[in-house]
Amino acid sequence: MKHNTESNTLDHSNLINKLDNFRNAWAELNEAWLENDVEVSPTLETDYPFDSCFNELNAEVSIWTTQAINAAVRQIFSDYIGDKSN
């Protein structure tokens, strides 16, 4: 059973890293968007596919990724505790 828990932990750790990278990349993209807003916005707004403004999307992505990371961390601890009790 230990191998399975280790494998799950690696899967969850990989997910956490990917979500954290996504959150950081989105924050960098938002910063670049805001810095270039005046010059870039008219061009990009033509095909802008979202209902919310980019800054609102950044906040939503940050909240969602933080919640997903926290859930993955809780699962790692749950798996670890469950493995220790067996």
ChimeraX attribute file (.defattr): number of C-alpha atoms within 10 A of each C-alpha:
attribute: neighborCount
match mode: 1-to-1
recipient: residues
	/A:1	7
	/A:2	12
	/A:3	8
	/A:4	11
	/A:5	16
	/A:6	15
	/A:7	11
	/A:8	16
	/A:9	19
	/A:10	13
	/A:11	14
	/A:12	19
	/A:13	16
	/A:14	13
	/A:15	16
	/A:16	20
	/A:17	13
	/A:18	14
	/A:19	19
	/A:20	17
	/A:21	13
	/A:22	15
	/A:23	20
	/A:24	15
	/A:25	12
	/A:26	17
	/A:27	17
	/A:28	13
	/A:29	14
	/A:30	19
	/A:31	14
	/A:32	11
	/A:33	16
	/A:34	14
	/A:35	11
	/A:36	11
	/A:37	13
	/A:38	10
	/A:39	10
	/A:40	12
	/A:41	13
	/A:42	10
	/A:43	10
	/A:44	11
	/A:45	11
	/A:46	8
	/A:47	8
	/A:48	12
	/A:49	8
	/A:50	9
	/A:51	8
	/A:52	11
	/A:53	10
	/A:54	15
	/A:55	14
	/A:56	12
	/A:57	15
	/A:58	19
	/A:59	14
	/A:60	13
	/A:61	18
	/A:62	19
	/A:63	13
	/A:64	14
	/A:65	19
	/A:66	16
	/A:67	12
	/A:68	16
	/A:69	20
	/A:70	13
	/A:71	14
	/A:72	19
	/A:73	17
	/A:74	13
	/A:75	15
	/A:76	20
	/A:77	13
	/A:78	13
	/A:79	17
	/A:80	16
	/A:81	11
	/A:82	11
	/A:83	14
	/A:84	9
	/A:85	6
	/A:86	7
